[in-house]
Amino acid sequence: ATFVLMRGDSILHMSGYGIADVESKTKVNNELSIFRIASISKTFVGTAIMQLYEKGKVKLDDDINNYLKTFQIENKFGNPITLKLLLTHTAGFDERNIGSAVKTEKNVISLAQYLKKRMPPQIRPAGEALTYSNHGFALLGLIVEEVSGLSFDEYVTKSILKPLRMNSSGFVRIPELKKNYVTSYLQKENRLIPYQLNFSLDYPAGSFNSTASDMSHYISMYLNNGNFKGNQILDSTTVIKMHKTAFKHYEEADGGWLLGFYESHWNGLKIVEHGGDIQGFASELLLIPEKNIGLFLSVNASAIPGSKSRIFIRSFIDNLWGKLMPDVLAEKEKLKIIPEMGSVAEPLKTFSGTYRFTRYAQTTIDKLAVLIGFAPEVEIISKGDTLEILEWNDKLIPISDLTFYSTKYDNYMAFGRNS
């Protein structure tokens, strides 16, 4: 693991743990060891887009076809797809994974070539529902290229990484730092199986590489209103705009999507964050603006949901917040109120059934993956006066309309109607 904890521009703790490569037994070094941080990459896409927004080169509510020169996106439902909708994963695109990576660098094609050929179609109206989309963020990367005249990785290096002095970081591997790149592993029982390197063609969505030391500069910039050691990467008003809730499915939702980040809460305290999982790397970036605290953590053994690495990360962070902010924990316990049971707009049996996460292919060849369990599902049953989500061992108490209270997770959950 590699880890850094920040308060403002001060490092509270930074260290590497364990080994970067099983064969060589190279120890993890927080300044040298380069981890692939997966979808945390999307926060750099958001940062790049918001820099162009500040310069007046793009508008968040404009149709993205105004900025695309290589090809146009077919709008199937009338309302335009905008930059804001891409940043919040609400553009309505289908899922696609097959053919999104190649095994050698010589087979890499340009972002424009790849997306022109492989951009998944829009399957629901823009702004209706959140469906996490790597291709949506790759499209934002292409817009950065079309507007700036630079390749996406060149733009990020010039406008973000160099001013932040993130010299070991980037979307493209740095040949002279070859020995510093960490090997990632699939953790299977007691064995660690190394992953073979591949190259993502939708690379803005998940191919960023960095060290804990470099990420401390990035965290510092966001905690200091866009400024890093005198370099203003983003205006303070832009940082505030990025960290405001931009999309929620319903008002009482515990989490929502921001511009390039998502939000969650820890005992009522807002957390601005993004996680990442790719080829054996599991990573987290969390900012608590109200407390001026930031954290980056990455491990190189298994990124499978429910794996030891993921369970460790969740438990570690929750315990760390309790150590750092015991006052928040005490206040939450003092104020904890379980809402009274109410009644909802439909008979409870109406809600019973099997529900599938929105992120699965419906029109592309990838839909075959549904048959082998690559579209997670949960079963909900009505039992007496409550609902139960069997897979999560959770009980939902009816409150009002289509809203319920989760007794396990201490937050609200809601249903939506569609055709």
Secondary structure, 3 states (H helix, E strand, C coil): CEEEEEECCEEEEEEECCEEECCCCEECCCCCCEEECHHHHHHHHHHHHHHHHHCCCCCCCCEHHHCCCCCCCCCCCCCCCEHHHHHCCCCCECCCCCCCEECCHHHCCCHHHHHHHHCCCECCCCCCCCCCCHHHHHHHHHHHHHHHCCCHHHHHHHHHHCCCCCCCCECCCCHHHHHHECCCEEEECCEEEECCCCEECCHHHCCCEECHHHHHHHHHHHHCCCEECCEECCCHHHHHHHCCCCECCCCCCCCEECCCCEEEEECCEEEEEEEEEECCEEEEEEEEHHHCEEEEEEECECCCCCCHHHHHHHHHHHHHHHHHCHHHHHHHHHHCCCCCCCCCCCCHHHHCEEEECCCCCCCCHHHHHHHHCCCCEEEEEEECCEEEEHHHCEEEEEEECCEEEECCCCEEEECCCCC
